[in-house]
């Protein structure tokens, strides 16, 4: 097969499209012929040498894919899938390739009404948002959610999902065009983080109460303002460190307001945890996708051989939603 290989840690120019060994499905795995994959921030970190794949995961980039099943490993006979089935998948790596071996518990059917290529935009964002916003932070109907980076892949999905489950959504983005897209997706309030104090605006828009949940991709640089944005009993979930990994935590504020801070990645979780998340996404989220209440937001589709260009676009934040890479 062919795959994108990182020739050396560094910039996008180090992504090379070349021949690579064919993967073989091990116990509990199926082999998927990849139709498309998507570009995530984790791919950039791995390319730079800062985010190695978990033990046993493929060395190639790519945290999700869509495609067709072409072979089964031992122990997958009763999976309910057949050769030729169209699926999408949550991966620990390996999506930037023409074939990838996937643990059977991390497969999802392609939702009805979604194309095979388009489906590659869903697994990572759906599982990340579901695991963090709904399983960990327990966002409920009638509560308020603040989503940072509302025009990102995670952000565009989180806005739609929170609205579909009856929450009020506030979001941040860095341009008027992106703010407009966030409103189109269902955000009740869209805040330009470049020109506004988002915490002050959140307090204003909520009558001084604050939001119940914050989904944060920034980390250290936003910690203090995120805590100011939370209501009593609020929950902060940190899923990215674009703004650094260290900050001072005001425990007094947390005690008085009964706040909680959670931080989690998806990639390094045990297979059993990821399978449980995937099962809940299939049961609870996919019906909303099939009814059109949540749709994948795709900024552009490029050939997999142009992965370097896709990385440049993502690093420059020139996109809204997901950037997809197709094998053909």
GIGI-V791682 format. One record per residue. N is the residue number from 1. NEAR is the number of other ideal C-beta (glycine too) atoms within 8 Angstrom. Layout:
n = [N/N]
near = [NEAR/NEAR]
//
This chain:
n = [1/2/3/4/5/6/7/8/9/10/11/12/13/14/15/16/17/18/19/20/21/22/23/24/25/26/27/28/29/30/31/32/33/34/35/36/37/38/39/40/41/42/43/44/45/46/47/48/49/50/51/52/53/54/55/56/57/58/59/60/61/62/63/64/65/66/67/68/69/70/71/72/73/74/75/76/77/78/79/80/81/82/83/84/85/86/87/88/89/90/91/92/93/94/95/96/97/98/99/100/101/102/103/104/105/106/107/108/109/110/111/112/113/114/115/116/117/118/119/120/121/122/123/124/125/126/127/128/129/130/131/132/133/134/135/136/137/138/139/140/141/142/143/144/145/146/147/148/149/150/151/152/153/154/155/156/157/158/159/160/161/162/163/164/165/166/167/168/169/170/171/172/173/174/175/176/177/178/179/180/181/182/183/184/185/186/187/188/189/190/191/192/193/194/195/196/197/198/199/200/201/202/203/204/205/206/207/208/209/210/211/212/213/214/215/216/217/218/219/220/221/222/223/224/225/226/227/228/229/230/231/232/233/234/235/236/237/238/239/240/241/242/243/244/245/246/247/248/249/250/251/252/253/254/255/256/257/258/259/260/261/262/263/264/265/266/267/268/269/270/271/272/273/274/275/276/277/278/279/280/281/282/283/284/285/286/287/288/289/290/291/292/293/294/295/296/297/298/299/300/301/302/303/304/305/306/307/308/309/310/311/312/313/314/315/316/317/318/319/320/321/322/323/324/325/326/327/328]
near = [10/9/11/14/10/11/6/5/7/8/5/11/6/11/14/8/10/7/4/10/4/6/12/7/11/8/6/11/12/15/16/16/10/14/13/17/14/16/12/10/9/9/13/11/9/14/15/9/7/5/6/5/9/9/3/4/10/13/6/14/13/16/14/16/19/17/15/11/15/9/8/11/14/6/6/13/5/4/9/3/11/5/7/7/9/10/14/14/15/13/16/10/14/15/16/13/16/8/12/17/14/13/9/11/11/14/14/14/10/11/10/5/6/11/5/11/11/12/15/17/13/15/15/13/14/12/14/11/14/15/12/14/16/13/10/11/12/7/12/8/6/6/11/13/17/15/16/14/11/18/13/9/13/14/15/18/15/16/16/13/16/13/10/9/9/7/13/8/15/17/15/14/16/9/8/6/6/12/13/9/12/16/9/6/11/9/13/6/10/13/13/12/10/6/4/9/6/12/10/8/11/15/12/7/8/12/4/6/6/14/15/13/15/14/16/13/13/12/15/11/8/11/12/9/10/13/13/10/14/14/11/6/8/15/15/15/15/12/12/9/9/7/8/8/5/4/9/5/7/8/6/6/10/13/7/6/12/8/12/8/9/11/6/10/6/12/9/5/8/5/9/7/8/15/11/8/15/15/9/11/13/10/8/10/13/12/8/11/15/10/6/7/7/10/6/12/12/11/9/8/9/12/7/13/6/9/16/9/9/12/14/9/12/12/8/6/6/4/11/8/12/15/14/16/16/11/9/3]
//
